Amino acid sequence: MIESYKRVPKSIVARELEEESIRKWQREWTQTTKGRTTKDFFPDVAERLKMKINLTQNLTAIITGHGKTRAYFQRFKIIENATCRCGKRDQTTDRLIFECELLTKERNRMK
């Protein structure tokens, strides 16, 4: 018997191809050792694709771990001291987003 695919809607084929692509992307994303900071923000490819995010240069820098923080500059020997302006610990992206008391007002406004 000869199979005929003329009766399969293009939308079904497109959806199945997209789902398979996402599964493959997730396998590769899970296995790679790169993108650790981005993985912290977006561990699940399918969930990230559902989000409506306005990707800006600054947001991309933050979620990839390449934000212009003191820890980043120290890592590349541009500055000697990575201490945050608040004087508590190193100024990292996570510290600025979640902890630094100098940004408490901004953080509360975003919540």
Backbone as a ProteinNet text record, in pm:
[ID]
protein_1_A
[PRIMARY]
MIESYKRVPKSIVARELEEESIRKWQREWTQTTKGRTTKDFFPDVAERLKMKINLTQNLTAIITGHGKTRAYFQRFKIIENATCRCGKRDQTTDRLIFECELLTKERNRMK
[TERTIARY]
83.4	0	88.7	56	129.7	69.2	157.5	108.9	95.4	-8.2	-30.4	-33.9	44.3	50	-24	-95.6	-168	-277.2	-323.5	-434.8	-389.7	-258.9	-207.3	-193.7	-262.7	-253.7	-110.4	-72.8	60.3	82.9	-22.9	-9.4	33.9	-14.3	24.1	172.2	214.6	355	443.7	404.7	482.8	492.9	380.3	381.2	471.8	463.5	548	695.6	727.7	867.1	915.9	831.5	868.7	890.5	800.8	814.3	941.3	971.6	1094.5	1217.5	1212.2	1323.9	1348.1	1240.6	1252.9	1309.2	1264.9	1319.2	1469.6	1508.8	1651.6	1730.7	1676.7	1741.6	1759.3	1655.3	1662	1770.1	1779.6	1883.7	2022	2043.4	2173.6	2199.3	2096.7	2107.2	2143.1	2083.2	2109	2250.8	2299.2	2429.9	2548.1	2528.7	2642.7	2691.9	2819.7	2877.8	2885.6	2845.1	2848.6	2715.6	2716.4	2593.8	2540.9	2629.3	2584.4	2495.9	2532.9	2453.3	2316.7	2314	2187.2	2099.6	2159.3	2082.9	2017.4	2082.3	2021.5	1890.5	1887.6	1766.8	1665.7	1714.2	1626	1669.2	1639.2	1679.5	1595.3	1473.7	1382.7	1357.3	1399	1387.9	1242.1	1154	1013.2	949.6	979.8	924.2	978.1	1106.9	1165.3	1098.1	1071.2	1009.8	867.7	801.5	666.2	665.9	779	787.6	794.6	728.6	735.5	833.5	957.8	1062.8	1117.3	1126.1	1187.6	1338.3	1410.1	1553	1627.4	1688.2	1769.1	1915.4	2002.1	2144.9	2179.5	2121.4	2150.9	2097.2	1974.3	1918.3	2000.2	2038.2	2120.1	2253.1	2313.3	2440.4	2422.6	2312.2	2286.9	2265.2	2177.7	2143.3	2251.3	2349.7	2460.7	2583.7	2572.9	2685.5	2792.6	2759.3	2855.5	2817.4	2740.2	2701.7	2821.7	2814.5	2928.2	2931.8	2954.8	2967.1	3114.2	3140	3278.8	3344.8	3269.1	3324.4	3363.9	3283.4	3314.3	3442.8	3452.8	3572.5	3697.5	3683.6	3797.5	3841.7	3746.4	3775.8	3867.7	3851.2	3933.8	4048.7	4075.8	4187.8	4180.8	4058	4037.8	4041.6	3991.3	3999.4	4054.3	4101.9	4160.3	4060.2	3961.1	3870.5	3726.8	3663.6	3527.6	3419.8	3458.3	3361.4	3253.2	3129.6	3012.7	3021.9	2953.1	2953.3	2900.9	2815.3	2763.8	2871.4	2980.8	3092.4	3079.3	2973.7	2949.2	3025.3	2999	3060.7	3089	3138.2	3165.7	3037.9	3052.1	2938.8	2920.9	2825	2790.1	2649	2611.4	2476.2	2372.4	2391.1	2295.7	2286.5	2399.9	2398.6	2319.8	2340.9	2268.4	2118.4	2081	1939.4	1869.5	1934.5	1865.7	1904.7	2021.9	2069.6	2110.6	2178.3	2239.7	2135.7	2162	2065.8	2058.6	2159.9	2154.7	2046.3	2001.8	1900.5	1766.5	1746.8	1622.9	1499.6	1505.6	1390	1354	1453.5	1430.2	1375.5	1434.5	1392.4	1246	1207.7	1069.3	973.6	1015.3	931.9	907.1	1010	995.8	904.1	910.2	824.2	679.1
-117.9	0	125.3	220.5	346.8	447.5	508.8	607.9	743.1	814	946.7	1048.5	1152.9	1257	1383.6	1374.4	1490.6	1536.2	1446.3	1479.5	1530.5	1534.5	1585	1736.1	1810.1	1956.5	2006.1	2109	2166.6	2214	2261.1	2311.3	2200.3	2078.2	1963.9	1932.7	1928.6	1900.8	2010	2134.8	2246.2	2238.3	2207.6	2197.7	2084	1969.7	1856.3	1885.7	1952.8	1991.7	2090.1	2185.2	2282.8	2213.6	2123.5	2051.6	1967.8	1901.1	1821.4	1910.8	2025.6	2120.1	2167.1	2197	2242.2	2131.2	2007.3	1894.7	1878.5	1889.6	1878.4	1993.6	2114.7	2232.1	2212.3	2161.1	2139	2036	1927	1826.7	1890.2	1967.3	2032	2136.3	2211.6	2314.6	2250.1	2137.5	2067.2	2011.6	1964.3	1898.3	1993.2	2112.6	2201.8	2255.9	2283.6	2341.8	2493.8	2547	2691.9	2754.6	2884.9	2957.3	2934.4	2913	2882	2990.1	3115.3	3224.3	3230.1	3217.1	3219.7	3102	2986.8	2868.7	2892.2	2969.6	3000.9	3076.6	3165.8	3243.1	3163.5	3085.2	3013.4	2868	2782.7	2641.9	2564	2609.3	2536	2614.5	2558.2	2625	2656.1	2558.2	2578.2	2689.7	2694.4	2799.6	2936.3	2943.3	3071.4	3120	3028.8	3067.8	3120.5	3080.5	3128.5	3270.3	3312.2	3444.3	3554	3662.3	3779.8	3877.1	3870.1	3952.2	4047.3	4174.1	4273.3	4267.5	4199.5	4182.8	4310.3	4368.3	4488.5	4451.8	4541.9	4518.8	4495.3	4575.2	4561.1	4429.8	4392.8	4266.6	4148.3	4151.4	4043.3	4033.3	4146.8	4147.2	4084.8	4113.8	4060.3	3909.9	3863.7	3721.1	3631.9	3692.4	3612.6	3621.8	3699.5	3713.7	3808.8	3891.9	3986.8	4130.3	4147.7	4281.2	4357.9	4487	4570.7	4589.1	4479	4482.4	4489.5	4524.8	4531.6	4394	4288	4152.2	4114.4	4156.5	4129.6	4202.1	4329.6	4405.5	4350.6	4305.2	4247.8	4117.1	4040.5	3913.3	3934.7	4047.1	4078.3	4174.4	4190.1	4269.5	4416.6	4466	4606.9	4690.6	4633.2	4696.8	4593.7	4641.8	4551.5	4503.1	4585.4	4554.8	4539.9	4427.2	4399.7	4435.5	4495.2	4524.5	4619.7	4584.8	4664.9	4802.7	4900.9	5036.1	5037.4	4939.9	4934.4	4887.2	4830.1	4789.3	4652.1	4578.8	4449.6	4334.6	4308.8	4196.1	4235.7	4139.2	4167.9	4206	4299.2	4345.6	4251.4	4161.6	4068.4	4101.6	4043.9	4064.5	4018.5	3898.6	3846.6	3937.5	3986.7	4075.8	4202.8	4260.9	4382.4	4356.3	4244.1	4213.7	4176.8	4095.6	4037.2	4092.2	4151.8	4177.9	4321.3	4387.7	4516.2	4613.3	4660.6	4749.9	4888.2	4923.8	5050.9	5051.3	4933.3	4920.8	4870.6	4876.4	4826.4	4897.3	5028.8	5103.6	5060.2	5047.7	5005.8	4861.7	4775	4635.4	4624.8	4699.6	4698	4752.1	4854	4910.4	4806.7	4729.2	4627.5	4513.6	4480.5	4372	4411.3
0	0	0	-82.6	-93.9	2.9	84.1	180	111.7	148.4	92.6	205.7	189.7	291.6	248.9	140.5	89.9	184.9	270	358	495.1	518.6	645.3	633.9	721.2	714.8	739.4	667.3	683.9	827.3	890.9	1028	1124.1	1101.5	1186.3	1166	1043.4	1012.5	1073.1	1055.8	1109.7	1261.4	1328.3	1474.3	1521.5	1455.9	1495.2	1473.1	1364.8	1339.9	1445.7	1481.3	1584.7	1719.3	1756.4	1883.8	1887.4	1777.9	1771.5	1779.4	1715.3	1721.7	1864.6	1936	2074.8	2162.3	2141	2218.9	2193.7	2066.9	2032.8	2095.1	2085	2143.3	2294.2	2361.9	2506.6	2540.8	2464.4	2490	2479.6	2374.6	2356.3	2464.4	2501.5	2605.3	2739.2	2769.5	2894.9	2898.6	2786.4	2781.6	2773.5	2719.2	2701.2	2835.6	2840.9	2962.7	2952.1	2839	2818.5	2860.2	2877.1	2908.2	3048	3144	3281.1	3341.1	3321.4	3377.9	3311.1	3180	3107.1	3148.6	3171	3215.3	3351.1	3436.2	3565.6	3547	3450.1	3423.3	3342.1	3246.1	3152.9	3136.7	3234.7	3222.6	3121.6	3094.4	3006.8	2878	2766.1	2636.7	2602	2616.7	2580.4	2663.1	2791.8	2878.1	2837.6	2803.7	2760.4	2632.7	2539.8	2413.5	2431.9	2539.9	2568.2	2623.3	2679.8	2741.9	2636.2	2665.7	2579.7	2644.1	2600.5	2660.3	2554.9	2592.9	2506.1	2531.9	2444.8	2464.5	2427	2527	2506.4	2524	2489	2505.3	2653	2741.5	2884.5	2940.5	2904.7	2953.3	2903.5	2778.2	2722.7	2796.6	2826.6	2900.7	3038.8	3104.8	3238.8	3234.8	3146.5	3148.5	3088.2	3021.6	2971	3061.5	3169	3261	3211	3112.4	3057.7	3090.7	3197	3239.4	3289.4	3283.8	3322.3	3473.8	3542.7	3688.3	3725.6	3850.2	3896.8	3893.9	3923.7	3919.1	3776.4	3680.8	3540.1	3499	3535.1	3500	3569	3693.3	3763.9	3696.9	3651.3	3584.3	3463.8	3396.4	3279.8	3313.1	3443.2	3493.4	3449.4	3436.1	3401.9	3528.9	3638.6	3770.5	3868.3	3983.4	4082.2	4186.1	4217.1	4327.2	4275.3	4306.2	4257.9	4360.2	4473.1	4578.4	4530.2	4563.6	4528	4594.6	4539.8	4597.8	4740.4	4775.5	4913	5010.3	4958.7	5041.9	5104	5073.8	5139.2	5073.6	4945.9	4875.1	4731.4	4653.4	4512.7	4438.8	4349.3	4269	4149.9	4162.5	4055.3	4007.9	3896.4	3845	3946.9	4002.3	4101.1	4222.7	4268.1	4385	4354.7	4238.1	4202.4	4191.3	4133.1	4113.5	4244.1	4327.1	4442.1	4579.2	4594.4	4729.6	4763.4	4673.9	4708.5	4764.1	4886.1	4951.1	4885.3	4807.8	4736.5	4627.9	4587.9	4482.5	4536	4666.1	4726.9	4671.9	4659.4	4609.1	4467.1	4380.4	4241.3	4235.4	4319.4	4325	4368.1	4469.6	4517.7	4412.2	4341.1	4235.1	4124.8	4091	3986.7	4031.4	4160.9	4212.3	4198.4
[MASK]
+++++++++++++++++++++++++++++++++++++++++++++++++++++++++++++++++++++++++++++++++++++++++++++++++++++++++++++++

